[in-house]
Amino acid sequence: MVCLHPCTENLLTQIYTFTLRCLFQRARRVTNESENLKEEEKHLHKVLQSNGYDNATIRAGSKELPSRDHTDTEQEKGLILTILYIAGLSKSIQRVCRDFDIKTAFKSGKTLRSHLTYPLPLSHP
């Protein structure tokens, strides 16, 4: 018997649940009538049980997730341009972008502190 670390067992459970969700979502997408969908879900449930999946994992995988519609949120956000902050130039670019409804965000370049924050890994003898 192989003894797995609890973290590994949790990861495997998540992978199994994700796989089952994909199967059930595919069944929902392919079938067009509710009767056929019920039959397909029963068939999936029976096949998964015969392959050793427990009922809790099958139930978790069969839950229908709310659909995410990204088109509305992308239109609300608009374009965001991230530019390196350069004194005198960045504000001019921001004003031009504002005329075209483009939001700007500034970021700083590499500093001495940012280079020194991450030490080099220790070499093994």
N, CA, C and O of each residue as an XYZ file, in Angstrom:
500
protein
N       0.842     -1.186      0.000
C       0.000      0.000      0.000
C       0.883      1.243      0.000
O       1.843      1.333      0.764
N       0.556      2.177     -0.844
C       1.314      3.411     -0.951
C       0.695      4.435     -0.008
O      -0.516      4.655     -0.031
N       1.522      5.054      0.815
C       1.056      6.069      1.745
C       1.362      7.440      1.142
O       2.519      7.771      0.885
N       0.323      8.224      0.924
C       0.499      9.533      0.308
C       0.446     10.629      1.357
O      -0.221     10.490      2.382
N       1.134     11.689      1.101
C       1.073     12.875      1.946
C      -0.339     13.455      1.854
O      -0.929     13.431      0.773
N      -0.907     13.981      2.956
C      -2.276     14.532      2.900
C      -2.471     15.578      1.812
O      -3.542     15.653      1.210
N      -1.455     16.378      1.556
C      -1.548     17.394      0.506
C      -1.720     16.729     -0.856
O      -2.485     17.209     -1.693
N      -1.014     15.633     -1.074
C      -1.113     14.908     -2.338
C      -2.493     14.303     -2.502
O      -3.054     14.324     -3.597
N      -3.052     13.757     -1.408
C      -4.397     13.187     -1.487
C      -5.412     14.258     -1.836
O      -6.311     14.019     -2.641
N      -5.280     15.447     -1.235
C      -6.183     16.549     -1.533
C      -6.063     16.961     -2.996
O      -7.073     17.229     -3.647
N      -4.852     17.013     -3.514
C      -4.634     17.369     -4.918
C      -5.273     16.335     -5.837
O      -5.896     16.698     -6.835
N      -5.128     15.047     -5.512
C      -5.736     14.006     -6.339
C      -7.256     14.123     -6.324
O      -7.900     13.941     -7.357
N      -7.833     14.426     -5.163
C      -9.279     14.602     -5.082
C      -9.731     15.754     -5.961
O     -10.756     15.662     -6.637
N      -8.968     16.841     -5.952
C      -9.314     17.980     -6.799
C      -9.215     17.621     -8.276
O     -10.045     18.051     -9.076
N      -8.211     16.840     -8.639
C      -8.059     16.420    -10.037
C      -9.217     15.527    -10.449
O      -9.765     15.685    -11.540
N      -9.599     14.578     -9.575
C     -10.726     13.702     -9.885
C     -12.009     14.517    -10.042
O     -12.774     14.296    -10.981
N     -12.246     15.453     -9.131
C     -13.453     16.272     -9.192
C     -13.466     17.101    -10.471
O     -14.504     17.218    -11.123
N     -12.332     17.670    -10.831
C     -12.249     18.461    -12.060
C     -12.546     17.595    -13.284
O     -13.257     18.020    -14.194
N     -12.001     16.388    -13.299
C     -12.237     15.475    -14.419
C     -13.720     15.125    -14.526
O     -14.280     15.095    -15.622
N     -14.350     14.860    -13.383
C     -15.774     14.533    -13.399
C     -16.609     15.731    -13.859
O     -17.585     15.570    -14.592
N     -16.220     16.931    -13.424
C     -16.949     18.126    -13.870
C     -16.889     18.263    -15.383
O     -17.877     18.617    -16.026
N     -15.723     17.981    -15.941
C     -15.585     18.054    -17.398
C     -16.514     17.061    -18.083
O     -17.147     17.389    -19.087
N     -16.597     15.849    -17.542
C     -17.478     14.838    -18.136
C     -18.937     15.261    -18.053
O     -19.675     15.147    -19.031
N     -19.356     15.750    -16.890
C     -20.748     16.161    -16.738
C     -21.067     17.411    -17.564
O     -22.166     17.520    -18.109
N     -20.134     18.344    -17.665
C     -20.358     19.525    -18.503
C     -20.485     19.142    -19.966
O     -21.299     19.706    -20.698
N     -19.672     18.179    -20.389
C     -19.768     17.713    -21.768
C     -21.125     17.078    -22.022
O     -21.727     17.293    -23.074
N     -21.611     16.293    -21.057
C     -22.928     15.672    -21.204
C     -24.016     16.745    -21.319
O     -24.946     16.601    -22.113
N     -23.904     17.813    -20.536
C     -24.898     18.893    -20.605
C     -24.830     19.630    -21.939
O     -25.849     20.060    -22.479
N     -23.626     19.766    -22.454
C     -23.442     20.496    -23.707
C     -23.923     19.673    -24.907
O     -24.471     20.225    -25.861
N     -23.718     18.372    -24.856
C     -24.039     17.521    -26.007
C     -25.527     17.209    -26.083
O     -26.111     17.222    -27.166
N     -26.144     16.928    -24.934
C     -27.557     16.553    -24.966
C     -28.419     17.806    -25.026
O     -28.101     18.832    -24.425
N     -29.523     17.697    -25.772
C     -30.380     18.865    -25.948
C     -31.720     18.718    -25.247
O     -32.444     19.705    -25.122
N     -32.070     17.550    -24.794
C     -33.342     17.343    -24.116
C     -33.083     16.908    -22.680
O     -32.096     16.230    -22.396
N     -33.984     17.308    -21.771
C     -33.781     17.001    -20.358
C     -33.859     15.495    -20.085
O     -33.177     14.996    -19.190
N     -34.688     14.763    -20.853
C     -34.780     13.309    -20.660
C     -33.447     12.643    -21.008
O     -32.957     11.789    -20.269
N     -32.875     13.040    -22.130
C     -31.590     12.469    -22.530
C     -30.489     12.835    -21.544
O     -29.590     12.033    -21.290
N     -30.553     14.043    -20.988
C     -29.559     14.477    -20.020
C     -29.627     13.639    -18.757
O     -28.592     13.243    -18.221
N     -30.836     13.364    -18.273
C     -30.986     12.526    -17.078
C     -30.429     11.131    -17.321
O     -29.742     10.573    -16.465
N     -30.728     10.566    -18.493
C     -30.208      9.239    -18.833
C     -28.684      9.253    -18.901
O     -28.023      8.332    -18.421
N     -28.137     10.300    -19.498
C     -26.680     10.414    -19.623
C     -26.025     10.553    -18.245
O     -24.985      9.947    -17.990
N     -26.631     11.351    -17.356
C     -26.085     11.520    -16.010
C     -26.160     10.219    -15.216
O     -25.235      9.891    -14.473
N     -27.269      9.469    -15.372
C     -27.379      8.165    -14.699
C     -26.307      7.211    -15.209
O     -25.689      6.484    -14.430
N     -26.091      7.218    -16.520
C     -25.071      6.350    -17.111
C     -23.680      6.722    -16.592
O     -22.897      5.845    -16.227
N     -23.377      8.009    -16.561
C     -22.085      8.450    -16.032
C     -21.920      8.036    -14.579
O     -20.855      7.564    -14.182
N     -22.972      8.212    -13.781
C     -22.927      7.849    -12.365
C     -22.627      6.354    -12.197
O     -21.809      5.961    -11.365
N     -23.304      5.534    -13.003
C     -23.114      4.079    -12.908
C     -21.700      3.679    -13.340
O     -21.066      2.845    -12.695
N     -21.216      4.265    -14.417
C     -19.873      3.949    -14.908
C     -18.812      4.382    -13.903
O     -17.851      3.655    -13.653
N     -18.990      5.564    -13.333
C     -18.008      6.060    -12.368
C     -18.002      5.214    -11.099
O     -16.941      4.956    -10.530
N     -19.189      4.777    -10.649
C     -19.239      3.894     -9.478
C     -18.546      2.572     -9.758
O     -17.842      2.039     -8.901
N     -18.746      2.046    -10.955
C     -18.108      0.766    -11.290
C     -16.589      0.906    -11.417
O     -15.867     -0.088    -11.336
N     -16.101      2.134    -11.615
C     -14.660      2.372    -11.684
C     -14.062      2.806    -10.348
O     -12.898      3.201    -10.289
N     -14.855      2.734     -9.272
C     -14.315      2.957     -7.944
C     -14.483      4.346     -7.374
O     -13.950      4.620     -6.299
N     -15.197      5.240     -8.041
C     -15.436      6.570     -7.495
C     -16.512      6.493     -6.422
O     -17.513      5.799     -6.601
N     -16.321      7.195     -5.308
C     -17.344      7.198     -4.262
C     -18.422      8.222     -4.592
O     -18.229      9.101     -5.432
N     -19.572      8.090     -3.909
C     -20.728      8.948     -4.218
C     -20.451     10.421     -3.949
O     -20.932     11.281     -4.686
N     -19.682     10.727     -2.901
C     -19.403     12.131     -2.578
C     -18.619     12.800     -3.701
O     -18.906     13.940     -4.065
N     -17.631     12.098     -4.249
C     -16.829     12.656     -5.340
C     -17.673     12.819     -6.596
O     -17.524     13.804     -7.320
N     -18.554     11.867     -6.860
C     -19.421     11.954     -8.039
C     -20.387     13.124     -7.887
O     -20.624     13.861     -8.845
N     -20.947     13.301     -6.685
C     -21.852     14.441     -6.460
C     -21.127     15.768     -6.638
O     -21.654     16.702     -7.241
N     -19.904     15.836     -6.102
C     -19.125     17.079     -6.238
C     -18.831     17.376     -7.700
O     -18.862     18.533     -8.119
N     -18.547     16.345     -8.473
C     -18.246     16.533     -9.886
C     -19.462     16.825    -10.739
O     -19.348     17.430    -11.804
N     -20.639     16.392    -10.269
C     -21.840     16.580    -11.086
C     -22.515     17.924    -10.849
O     -23.457     18.273    -11.561
N     -22.049     18.684     -9.860
C     -22.652     19.999     -9.605
C     -22.430     20.912    -10.802
O     -21.341     20.968    -11.374
N     -23.479     21.618    -11.161
C     -23.364     22.551    -12.282
C     -22.821     23.875    -11.768
O     -23.391     24.480    -10.860
N     -21.735     24.314    -12.346
C     -21.120     25.565    -11.942
C     -21.764     26.728    -12.682
O     -22.180     26.572    -13.830
N     -21.852     27.890    -12.044
C     -22.397     29.054    -12.760
C     -21.481     29.432    -13.912
O     -20.257     29.393    -13.788
N     -22.078     29.791    -15.012
C     -21.270     30.134    -16.182
C     -20.654     31.501    -15.984
O     -21.261     32.393    -15.390
N     -19.457     31.653    -16.480
C     -18.759     32.927    -16.398
C     -18.811     33.595    -17.764
O     -18.308     33.064    -18.754
N     -19.419     34.754    -17.795
C     -19.499     35.487    -19.048
C     -18.521     36.645    -18.956
O     -18.794     37.641    -18.286
N     -17.390     36.520    -19.619
C     -16.327     37.508    -19.525
C     -16.551     38.721    -20.422
O     -15.875     39.736    -20.258
N     -17.468     38.639    -21.348
C     -17.609     39.730    -22.306
C     -18.081     41.012    -21.637
O     -17.609     42.095    -21.985
N     -19.009     40.913    -20.677
C     -19.503     42.121    -20.017
C     -18.409     42.774    -19.181
O     -18.247     43.994    -19.212
N     -17.659     41.968    -18.436
C     -16.642     42.546    -17.563
C     -15.508     43.155    -18.373
O     -14.936     44.163    -17.959
N     -15.169     42.572    -19.515
C     -14.100     43.128    -20.341
C     -14.519     44.474    -20.923
O     -13.698     45.386    -21.027
N     -15.787     44.604    -21.301
C     -16.249     45.870    -21.846
C     -16.291     46.941    -20.770
O     -16.011     48.106    -21.052
N     -16.639     46.566    -19.531
C     -16.670     47.537    -18.451
C     -15.267     48.009    -18.091
O     -15.057     49.186    -17.795
N     -14.309     47.090    -18.119
C     -12.946     47.434    -17.754
C     -12.309     48.377    -18.759
O     -11.657     49.346    -18.371
N     -12.484     48.113    -20.015
C     -11.810     48.888    -21.039
C     -10.351     48.460    -21.150
O      -9.951     47.445    -20.580
N      -9.582     49.216    -21.863
C      -8.173     48.900    -22.029
C      -7.351     49.517    -20.908
O      -7.615     50.641    -20.480
N      -6.378     48.793    -20.445
C      -5.455     49.301    -19.440
C      -4.047     49.135    -19.991
O      -3.639     48.039    -20.376
N      -3.316     50.235    -20.023
C      -1.954     50.232    -20.532
C      -1.002     50.403    -19.358
O      -1.102     51.379    -18.614
N      -0.091     49.473    -19.187
C       0.909     49.571    -18.127
C       2.217     50.029    -18.751
O       2.755     49.392    -19.657
N       2.717     51.158    -18.241
C       3.955     51.718    -18.797
C       4.953     51.986    -17.678
O       4.586     52.173    -16.517
N       6.186     51.997    -18.052
C       7.264     52.302    -17.120
C       7.213     53.797    -16.793
O       7.084     54.624    -17.695
N       7.311     54.140    -15.525
C       7.235     55.545    -15.129
C       8.558     56.240    -15.433
O       9.617     55.845    -14.947
N       8.467     57.276    -16.242
C       9.609     58.138    -16.553
C       9.134     59.562    -16.303
O       8.152     60.015    -16.891
N       9.842     60.262    -15.422
C       9.421     61.607    -15.036
C       9.298     62.505    -16.269
O      10.210     62.578    -17.093
N       8.140     63.195    -16.381
C       7.926     64.116    -17.485
C       7.286     63.474    -18.701
O       6.498     64.128    -19.385
N       7.588     62.244    -18.991
C       7.067     61.591    -20.192
C       5.797     60.783    -19.897
O       4.862     60.786    -20.698
N       5.762     60.108    -18.774
C       4.646     59.212    -18.473
C       3.328     59.948    -18.348
O       2.302     59.454    -18.814
N       3.334     61.123    -17.726
C       2.093     61.896    -17.579
C       1.570     62.369    -18.934
O       0.358     62.438    -19.133
N       2.456     62.692    -19.858
C       2.032     63.090    -21.207
C       1.362     61.924    -21.919
O       0.338     62.097    -22.580
N       1.936     60.754    -21.784
C       1.344     59.558    -22.394
C      -0.022     59.283    -21.772
O      -0.963     58.913    -22.473
N      -0.129     59.463    -20.457
C      -1.394     59.240    -19.774
C      -2.482     60.184    -20.296
O      -3.621     59.759    -20.487
N      -2.145     61.461    -20.528
C      -3.124     62.424    -21.040
C      -3.603     62.044    -22.434
O      -4.792     62.154    -22.732
N      -2.687     61.597    -23.289
C      -3.077     61.181    -24.645
C      -3.971     59.950    -24.588
O      -4.967     59.872    -25.307
N      -3.626     59.001    -23.748
C      -4.423     57.780    -23.628
C      -5.813     58.068    -23.072
O      -6.782     57.409    -23.449
N      -5.914     59.039    -22.185
C      -7.208     59.406    -21.597
C      -8.171     59.874    -22.677
O      -9.371     59.623    -22.568
N      -7.687     60.545    -23.713
C      -8.541     61.000    -24.815
C      -9.169     59.828    -25.562
O     -10.241     59.973    -26.150
N      -8.515     58.676    -25.545
C      -9.014     57.494    -26.245
C      -9.629     56.474    -25.288
O      -9.796     55.311    -25.654
N      -9.969     56.893    -24.066
C     -10.558     56.021    -23.033
C      -9.676     54.821    -22.718
O     -10.170     53.708    -22.535
N      -8.392     55.049    -22.656
C      -7.442     54.000    -22.278
C      -6.884     54.368    -20.909
O      -6.282     55.428    -20.732
N      -7.094     53.478    -19.946
C      -6.570     53.721    -18.608
C      -5.092     53.374    -18.594
O      -4.654     52.459    -19.293
N      -4.332     54.101    -17.802
C      -2.899     53.836    -17.712
C      -2.521     53.500    -16.279
O      -3.096     54.019    -15.323
N      -1.565     52.642    -16.162
C      -0.995     52.279    -14.862
C       0.511     52.380    -15.005
O       1.083     51.992    -16.024
N       1.139     52.902    -13.977
C       2.594     53.076    -14.017
C       3.270     52.029    -13.154
O       2.745     51.626    -12.117
N       4.418     51.603    -13.586
C       5.228     50.716    -12.764
C       6.653     51.252    -12.770
O       7.093     51.906    -13.716
N       7.346     50.958    -11.699
C       8.722     51.445    -11.618
C       9.659     50.406    -12.222
O       9.331     49.224    -12.318
N      10.805     50.871    -12.615
C      11.804     49.971    -13.172
C      12.548     49.238    -12.064
O      12.227     49.384    -10.885
N      13.512     48.473    -12.443
C      14.331     47.740    -11.470
C      15.163     48.720    -10.659
O      15.781     49.632    -11.209
N      15.172     48.527     -9.371
C      15.977     49.358     -8.487
C      17.047     48.487     -7.844
O      17.019     47.261     -7.958
N      17.970     49.122     -7.182
C      19.010     48.375     -6.481
C      18.380     47.478     -5.419
O      18.813     46.343     -5.224
N      17.368     47.983     -4.740
C      16.703     47.201     -3.707
C      16.045     45.957     -4.296
O      16.116     44.879     -3.704
N      15.408     46.097     -5.455
C      14.740     44.932     -6.042
C      15.749     43.863     -6.460
O      15.431     42.674     -6.456
N      16.951     44.279     -6.816
C      17.985     43.307     -7.163
C      18.532     42.617     -5.922
O      18.898     41.443     -5.975
N      18.591     43.337     -4.806
C      19.164     42.779     -3.589
C      18.155     41.996     -2.755
O      18.548     41.289     -1.827
N      16.889     42.103     -3.059
C      15.860     41.426     -2.286
C      15.910     39.914     -2.464
O      15.633     39.174     -1.520
N      16.253     39.453     -3.635
C      16.283     38.022     -3.909
C      17.727     37.532     -3.883
O      18.457     37.723     -4.856
N      18.150     36.906     -2.789
C      19.533     36.430     -2.725
C      19.755     35.251     -3.666
O      18.813     34.556     -4.043
N      20.989     35.043     -4.029
C      21.340     33.921     -4.893
C      21.171     32.634     -4.126
O      21.403     32.608     -2.917
N      20.765     31.545     -4.801
C      20.601     30.271     -4.115
C      21.963     29.740     -3.646
O      22.991     29.971     -4.282
N      21.938     29.032     -2.529
C      23.153     28.443     -2.005
C      23.574     27.276     -2.903
O      22.744     26.458     -3.301
N      24.837     27.209     -3.210
C      25.325     26.092     -4.030
C      25.621     24.918     -3.126
O      26.127     25.077     -2.016
N      25.302     23.749     -3.614
C      25.543     22.525     -2.826
C      26.947     22.011     -3.113
O      27.384     21.984     -4.263
N      27.666     21.594     -2.034
C      29.046     21.094     -2.248
C      29.090     19.758     -2.940
O      30.172     19.223     -3.182
